Amino acid sequence: MSDVFSPETIIRAVLIFAEGIFEGESHVVHPSVQNLSGCVQVPIVPPKDIPVDLHIKAFVGGRTSTQFHVFEITRQLPRFSMYEITEDSSAAPPAGRVSFSINERPQRVVMWLNQNFLLPEVIESPNVTFNSLRGGGLMSFHMASNGQVTLRTNDIDLAGDLVQSLCSFMAIEDLSVEADFPSYFEELRTTLTEVDEFHSVHQKLTADMADHSNYIRNILVQAEDARLMADM
């Protein structure tokens, strides 16, 4: 984020209030005297894909000023602000896929994209590819003329958030979705195999416990007989 003023003015300090981004919900930038300028850059990294309200106060004045004007502005980061639009075709497409069909015009989907992503300029097509700034790889969105939507990403949580956000925007209450995430399904198969192995071990231990219980029961009966017969 940057705030730019004329060359004759400098930004003496910037206060940003944002819930869930900064520790203590606020962040203060106070440039040193050697680095005073009309531009201050503050990195904003939302940890989750949620809309964030930024309340900003900037102290602005001349280089020799002892009193400063306070400019207050409020901006909202869209829900998916940590995804940068890209046209890099050399990267491998994500293996995960979600597909569904909606009875909506592509222009409505374009409106959703423009409102929920932080874009350098307004887009006019629902067919776009984004790069995750958190290092999660690519995420592509494609809509055919018949309303068939294909969303590709390796992050199953992101896919769920995108579908939920789109349905909320379109006021869709019931949607049939087909999902295919090979990495998650392979992990699930591995987990189920381990569960089966644990279940087999549990059954064997249960059978062993039953055998030992019967043996102990027989020993107790023999011990009681020996006590009654004083056969120690």
C-alpha positions in Angstrom: 0.0 0.0 0.0 1.3 3.5 -0.8 0.1 7.0 -0.3 1.7 9.6 -2.6 1.6 13.4 -2.1 3.4 16.3 -3.9 7.2 16.5 -3.7 7.0 19.4 -1.3 5.2 17.3 1.3 6.3 14.4 3.4 4.5 11.6 5.3 5.7 11.7 8.9 3.8 8.7 10.1 1.1 6.3 9.0 -1.3 4.4 11.3 -3.2 1.4 10.0 -6.0 -0.3 11.9 -7.0 -3.7 10.5 -8.5 -6.7 12.3 -6.8 -10.0 11.9 -3.7 -8.7 10.0 -1.5 -7.0 12.5 -0.6 -8.0 16.0 -2.8 -5.9 18.3 -4.9 -5.0 15.2 -2.8 -1.9 14.4 0.4 -1.0 12.7 2.5 2.2 12.8 5.1 3.3 10.3 7.4 6.1 11.4 10.1 6.8 8.8 13.4 8.1 10.0 14.4 11.7 9.2 16.8 10.5 6.5 14.0 8.5 4.7 11.2 11.0 4.8 9.3 11.3 1.5 5.9 11.6 0.0 5.5 7.9 -0.4 5.2 5.2 2.3 4.9 1.5 1.4 3.3 -0.9 3.9 3.1 -4.6 3.2 -0.4 -6.0 3.8 -0.6 -9.8 4.1 -4.0 -11.2 5.1 -3.5 -14.6 6.7 -7.0 -15.8 5.5 -9.2 -15.2 2.5 -11.6 -12.8 4.1 -12.5 -9.2 3.3 -10.6 -6.7 5.5 -11.4 -3.1 6.3 -8.3 -0.9 6.5 -8.6 2.3 8.5 -5.6 4.5 7.6 -4.4 7.8 9.2 -1.5 9.6 7.5 0.4 12.5 9.1 1.3 14.9 6.3 3.2 18.2 6.2 6.2 20.0 5.0 9.8 18.9 5.6 10.3 21.5 8.3 6.8 21.3 9.8 6.3 20.8 13.5 2.5 20.4 13.0 0.9 17.9 10.5 -2.4 17.4 8.8 -4.1 14.1 9.5 -5.7 12.4 6.5 -8.1 9.6 7.3 -9.3 7.1 4.7 -11.0 3.7 4.8 -10.4 1.0 2.2 -11.6 -2.6 2.0 -9.4 -5.4 0.7 -11.5 -7.9 -1.2 -11.8 -11.4 0.0 -9.3 -12.9 -2.4 -6.7 -10.1 -2.4 -3.7 -12.5 -2.1 -4.1 -13.8 -5.7 -2.4 -12.0 -8.5 -3.6 -12.2 -12.1 -1.0 -13.8 -14.4 -0.6 -14.7 -18.0 2.3 -17.1 -17.5 1.6 -20.2 -19.6 4.8 -22.0 -18.8 3.7 -23.2 -15.4 2.0 -26.6 -15.1 -1.7 -26.3 -14.6 -3.1 -27.5 -11.2 -4.2 -31.1 -11.0 -7.2 -30.3 -8.7 -10.5 -29.5 -10.4 -14.0 -28.4 -9.5 -16.7 -28.2 -12.1 -20.3 -27.1 -12.0 -23.0 -25.5 -14.2 -24.8 -22.2 -13.4 -27.6 -20.5 -15.3 -26.0 -17.1 -15.3 -24.5 -14.7 -17.8 -20.7 -14.5 -18.0 -21.0 -10.8 -17.2 -22.3 -11.6 -13.8 -19.3 -13.8 -13.1 -17.0 -11.0 -14.3 -18.7 -8.7 -11.8 -18.0 -11.3 -9.0 -14.3 -11.5 -10.1 -13.8 -7.8 -10.1 -15.4 -7.4 -6.7 -13.7 -10.2 -4.9 -10.1 -10.1 -6.4 -7.6 -7.3 -6.1 -7.0 -6.5 -9.8 -4.8 -3.9 -11.4 -7.6 -3.1 -13.9 -11.1 -4.2 -14.6 -11.3 -7.5 -16.4 -14.0 -8.3 -19.0 -13.6 -12.1 -19.4 -14.4 -14.8 -16.8 -11.5 -16.8 -18.1 -8.5 -15.8 -15.9 -5.6 -17.4 -14.1 -4.2 -16.2 -10.8 -1.0 -16.9 -8.9 -1.2 -17.3 -5.2 1.0 -14.8 -3.3 1.1 -17.3 -0.4 3.0 -19.8 -2.6 0.1 -22.1 -3.3 0.6 -22.2 -7.0 -1.8 -21.3 -9.8 -5.6 -21.0 -9.7 -7.5 -20.8 -13.0 -11.2 -19.9 -13.6 -12.9 -20.8 -16.9 -16.6 -20.4 -17.9 -18.0 -21.8 -21.1 -20.8 -20.2 -23.1 -23.2 -22.9 -21.8 -22.6 -21.9 -18.2 -20.2 -24.7 -17.4 -17.6 -23.5 -14.9 -14.3 -25.2 -14.3 -12.1 -24.1 -11.4 -8.6 -25.5 -11.2 -6.5 -25.4 -8.0 -4.6 -27.8 -5.8 -6.0 -26.2 -2.7 -9.3 -27.8 -1.8 -10.0 -25.2 0.9 -9.6 -22.4 -1.6 -11.9 -24.2 -4.1 -14.6 -24.5 -1.4 -14.2 -20.8 -0.5 -14.5 -19.7 -4.2 -17.6 -21.8 -4.8 -19.2 -20.5 -1.6 -18.4 -16.9 -2.5 -19.7 -17.3 -6.0 -22.9 -18.9 -4.8 -23.5 -16.2 -2.2 -23.0 -13.5 -4.9 -25.3 -15.2 -7.3 -27.9 -16.1 -4.6 -27.6 -19.8 -5.5 -28.9 -22.0 -2.7 -28.4 -25.4 -4.3 -25.6 -26.3 -6.6 -24.3 -29.7 -7.9 -20.5 -29.7 -7.9 -18.1 -32.3 -9.2 -14.6 -32.3 -7.5 -11.4 -34.1 -8.3 -8.3 -33.6 -6.2 -5.9 -36.4 -6.8 -3.4 -35.4 -4.1 -6.1 -35.2 -1.4 -7.7 -38.5 -2.5 -4.4 -40.2 -2.5 -3.8 -38.9 1.0 -7.2 -40.2 2.0 -6.5 -43.6 0.6 -3.3 -43.8 2.5 -5.1 -42.8 5.7 -7.8 -45.4 5.1 -5.2 -48.1 4.5 -3.5 -47.2 7.8 -6.9 -47.3 9.6 -7.5 -50.8 8.2 -4.1 -51.9 9.5 -4.8 -50.5 12.9 -8.2 -52.2 12.9 -6.6 -55.6 12.1 -4.1 -55.1 14.9 -7.0 -54.2 17.2 -8.9 -57.3 16.3 -5.8 -59.5 16.9 -5.2 -57.9 20.3 -8.9 -58.4 21.2 -8.7 -62.1 20.3 -5.4 -62.4 22.3 -7.1 -60.7 25.3 -10.0 -63.1 25.1 -7.7 -66.2 25.0 -5.7 -64.9 28.0 -8.9 -64.1 29.9 -10.1 -67.7 29.4 -6.7 -69.0 30.5 -6.7 -66.8 33.7 -10.3 -67.9 34.4 -9.2 -71.6 34.3 -6.2 -70.9 36.5 -8.4 -69.2 39.1 -10.7 -72.2 39.2 -7.8 -74.6 39.7 -6.3 -72.4 42.3 -9.6 -72.3 44.2 -9.7 -76.1 44.1 -6.2 -76.4 45.3 -7.0 -74.1 48.3 -10.0 -76.1 49.3 -7.9 -79.3 49.1 -5.0 -77.6 51.0 -2.8 -78.6 48.1 -0.3 -75.7 48.1 
